[in-house]
């Protein structure tokens, strides 16, 4: 009988289960967003209530653990950059994209985040160019070409501008990833930093929604869509807690596999809740991008798990 302990050489069942749950929750983000935005809630309002709910719940966890949320200058800059670029810009564009595109299409875009992270790291000279990883990037962008092919992955050529704009989503994630590598405060608990980031994102989204007149007051008429919105915030907070728990149990390298689960579950949620149909070219794009991501990961220099 195989051991479930991390030192026993067998399957680490708890991290695996948590990884599947996390992938399913994050895969549900496009479906949550589509359900809300098609019911009259603006993208900025969706992001505001989502991140505010998550920030409050994460703060409760910090209070229970007696872990303070850092408020130093570097921490505030960290919150602002990750919150605005990695959450506000990326999430608002995600919510905007699902108004025009399928949930499945937007879910596939998640796979581009590690590819673009490496591209930005090269541009900023944080990492050097590696042959295998360079080929992986080219393969990944070939998959992008298939993904935006009209009447293949896209229902019609008129959606091409929205399909290209949607690439802002993984680009925002990637920029935040690169900044997080060197902009993280020297001290600070992960959950506390996540809470601060959520509040920064909520502030940015609130400013944007007030500026364009799209703010949605949750308290005026609490109905089905408001329940969904509250559930979205709760799911976001739970996802962050699972995220850090997986890192503690199995490490960041193990966590990196979640992107594939997010894509598959995201497509599945779209089929289940919105009766979307998938095309052969969509799955061809998933396969090609997956190969590219795999090559980028395989070409990464081996580093200690703690450093990951």
C-alpha positions in Angstrom: 0.0 0.0 0.0 1.3 3.4 -1.0 2.0 6.0 1.7 0.2 9.3 1.5 3.0 11.0 3.4 5.2 13.4 1.4 8.3 11.4 2.5 6.8 8.0 1.7 7.2 8.2 -2.1 3.5 7.8 -2.7 0.8 10.1 -3.8 0.3 13.2 -1.6 -3.5 12.9 -1.5 -4.3 16.1 0.4 -2.3 18.4 -1.8 -3.8 16.7 -4.9 -7.3 17.1 -3.6 -6.6 20.7 -2.7 -5.1 21.3 -6.2 -8.2 20.0 -7.9 -10.4 22.1 -5.7 -8.4 25.2 -6.3 -8.4 24.6 -10.1 -12.2 24.1 -10.0 -12.7 27.4 -8.1 -10.4 29.4 -10.3 -11.9 27.7 -13.3 -15.2 29.1 -12.2 -14.1 32.7 -12.3 -15.2 33.3 -16.0 -18.5 31.6 -15.3 -19.1 33.7 -12.2 -18.2 36.8 -14.1 -20.4 36.0 -17.1 -23.4 35.3 -14.8 -22.9 38.6 -13.1 -22.1 40.8 -16.1 -25.0 39.5 -18.2 -27.3 40.4 -15.3 -26.4 44.1 -15.3 -23.4 44.4 -12.9 -20.5 46.2 -14.4 -17.0 44.6 -14.6 -15.5 47.1 -12.1 -18.4 46.5 -9.6 -17.9 42.7 -9.9 -14.2 43.1 -9.1 -14.9 45.6 -6.2 -17.3 43.3 -4.4 -15.3 40.2 -5.1 -12.0 41.6 -3.8 -13.6 43.4 -0.8 -15.4 40.2 0.3 -12.2 38.3 0.0 -10.2 41.0 1.8 -12.6 41.0 4.8 -12.5 37.2 5.1 -8.8 37.0 4.8 -8.5 39.8 7.5 -10.6 37.6 9.8 -8.2 34.8 9.3 -5.3 37.1 10.0 -7.0 38.3 13.2 -7.6 34.8 14.3 -4.0 34.0 13.8 -2.9 37.3 15.3 -1.0 38.1 12.1 -0.8 41.9 11.3 -1.2 43.2 7.8 2.0 45.0 6.9 1.5 48.8 6.2 5.0 49.9 5.4 5.9 51.9 2.3 7.2 48.8 0.4 4.1 46.8 1.4 1.7 49.5 0.2 3.5 49.7 -3.1 3.4 45.9 -3.4 -0.4 46.0 -2.7 -1.0 48.7 -5.3 1.0 47.1 -8.1 -0.3 43.6 -7.6 -3.8 44.8 -6.8 -4.2 47.2 -9.7 -2.3 45.3 -12.4 -2.6 41.7 -11.4 -6.2 41.9 -10.2 -8.0 45.1 -11.3 -6.8 45.3 -14.9 -6.7 41.5 -15.4 -10.0 40.8 -13.7 -12.0 43.7 -15.2 -10.8 42.7 -18.6 -11.8 39.1 -17.8 -15.3 40.2 -16.8 -15.5 42.4 -19.9 -14.3 39.6 -22.2 -16.9 37.0 -21.1 -19.6 39.5 -22.2 -18.6 38.9 -25.8 -16.6 35.6 -25.8 -17.3 32.1 -24.5 -16.3 31.1 -21.0 -14.2 28.3 -22.5 -12.2 30.7 -24.7 -11.4 32.9 -21.7 -10.5 29.9 -19.6 -7.9 28.8 -22.1 -6.1 32.2 -21.8 -5.0 31.2 -18.2 -2.5 28.9 -19.8 -0.7 31.9 -21.3 0.3 33.4 -18.0 3.5 31.3 -17.4 4.6 31.9 -21.0 4.1 35.7 -20.7 5.7 35.7 -17.3 8.9 34.3 -18.8 8.7 36.7 -21.8 8.5 39.7 -19.4 11.3 38.3 -17.2 13.6 38.1 -20.2 12.6 41.7 -21.3 13.5 43.0 -17.8 16.7 40.8 -17.7 15.4 39.0 -14.6 16.1 35.7 -16.5 18.2 34.7 -19.4 17.0 33.1 -22.7 17.1 29.3 -22.8 16.8 27.4 -26.0 14.1 24.9 -24.8 12.1 27.6 -23.1 12.5 29.9 -26.1 11.0 27.2 -28.4 8.3 26.7 -25.8 7.3 30.4 -26.1 7.1 30.1 -29.9 5.0 26.9 -29.6 2.7 28.7 -27.1 2.2 31.7 -29.5 1.4 29.2 -32.3 -1.4 28.0 -30.0 -2.5 31.6 -29.6 -2.8 31.8 -33.4 -5.1 28.8 -33.4 -7.1 30.2 -30.5 -8.0 33.5 -32.3 -8.6 31.8 -35.7 -12.1 33.0 -36.8 -14.8 30.3 -37.2 -12.5 27.9 -35.4 -12.1 28.8 -31.8 -14.1 32.0 -32.5 -17.7 31.9 -33.6 -17.3 34.8 -36.0 -14.5 37.1 -37.4 -16.3 40.1 -35.8 -15.1 38.9 -32.3 -11.4 39.0 -33.2 -10.9 42.5 -31.6 -12.4 41.2 -28.3 -10.4 38.0 -28.6 -7.1 40.0 -28.9 -8.1 42.4 -26.0 -8.7 39.3 -23.8 -5.0 38.6 -23.9 -4.7 41.5 -21.4 -5.9 39.0 -18.8 -2.8 36.7 -18.8 -0.6 39.7 -19.5 -1.8 41.3 -16.3 -1.2 38.1 -14.3 2.2 37.8 -15.8 3.2 41.3 -15.0 2.1 40.8 -11.4 4.1 37.6 -11.2 7.3 39.3 -12.4 6.9 42.2 -10.0 6.1 39.8 -7.1 9.5 38.1 -7.6 11.4 41.2 -6.4 8.9 43.6 -5.1 7.6 41.5 -2.2 8.2 43.0 1.3 11.1 41.5 3.2 8.8 40.4 5.9 5.1 39.6 5.9 2.8 36.6 6.1 1.4 35.3 2.8 -2.2 35.5 3.9 -1.7 39.0 5.3 -0.1 40.2 2.1 -3.0 38.7 0.2 -5.5 40.6 2.4 -3.7 43.9 1.8 -3.6 43.2 -2.0 -7.3 42.5 -2.0 -8.0 45.8 -0.3 -5.8 47.7 -2.8 -7.7 46.0 -5.7 -11.0 46.8 -4.1 -10.0 50.5 -3.8 -8.9 50.6 -7.4 -12.0 49.0 -8.7 -14.2 51.3 -6.5 -12.5 54.4 -8.0 -13.0 53.1 -11.5 -16.7 52.2 -11.0 -17.5 55.5 -9.4 -15.6 57.4 -12.1 -17.5 55.7 -14.9 -20.8 55.7 -13.0 -21.2 51.9 -12.9 -21.0 51.3 -9.2 -23.5 48.7 -8.0 -24.9 49.2 -4.5 -25.2 45.7 -3.1 -27.5 46.7 -0.3 -30.3 48.3 -2.5 -31.9 45.1 -3.7 -30.2 41.9 -2.5 -31.5 39.2 -5.0 -30.1 36.3 -6.9 -27.3 38.2 -8.7 -26.1 39.7 -5.4 -26.0 36.2 -3.9 -23.9 35.1 -6.8 -21.6 38.1 -6.3 -21.2 37.3 -2.6 -20.4 33.7 -3.4 -17.8 34.9 -5.9 -16.0 36.9 -3.1 -16.2 34.0 -0.8 -14.8 31.6 -3.4 -11.9 34.0 -4.1 -11.0 34.1 -0.4 -11.2 30.3 0.0 -9.1 30.0 -3.2 -6.3 32.2 -1.7 -6.3 30.2 1.5 -6.0 26.9 -0.4 -3.3 28.5 -2.6 -1.1 29.1 0.4 -1.9 25.8 2.0 -0.8 23.9 -1.1 2.5 25.9 -1.0 3.0 24.9 2.6 2.2 21.2 2.0 3.8 20.6 -1.4 5.6 23.7 -2.6 5.2 26.2 -5.3 6.5 23.9 -8.1 3.7 21.5 -7.4 1.2 24.4 -7.3 2.2 25.3 -10.8 0.2 22.4 -12.2 -3.1 24.2 -11.3 -3.2 26.2 -14.6 -4.1 23.0 -16.5 -6.9 22.2 -14.1 -8.2 25.8 -14.3 -8.4 25.6 -18.1 -10.2 22.2 -18.2 -12.6 23.1 -15.4 -13.3 26.5 -16.8 -14.3 25.0 -20.2 -16.4 22.4 -18.3 -18.2 25.1 -16.3 -19.0 27.0 -19.5 -20.5 23.8 -21.0 -22.5 23.0 -17.8 -23.9 26.5 -16.9 -24.1 28.2 -20.3 -24.4 25.2 -22.6 -21.4 26.3 -24.6 -20.1 24.2 -27.4 -16.4 23.5 -27.8 -14.7 23.2 -31.2 -11.8 20.9 -32.2 -9.6 23.9 -32.8 -10.2 25.1 -29.2 -8.8 21.8 -27.9 -6.0 21.9 -30.5 -5.1 25.3 -29.1 -5.2 23.9 -25.5 -2.9 21.1 -26.5 -0.4 23.3 -28.4 -0.2 25.9 -25.6 0.1 23.1 -23.0 3.1 21.7 -24.9 4.6 25.2 -24.9 4.1 25.7 -21.2 5.5 22.3 -20.6 8.7 23.2 -22.5 9.0 26.4 -20.6 8.7 24.5 -17.3 11.2 21.8 -18.4 13.7 24.4 -19.4 13.6 26.1 -16.0 16.8 25.7 -14.0 16.3 23.4 -10.9 16.1 25.4 -7.7 15.4 24.4 -4.1 11.7 24.1 -3.3 11.9 26.7 -0.7 13.2 29.3 -3.2 10.4 28.5 -5.6 
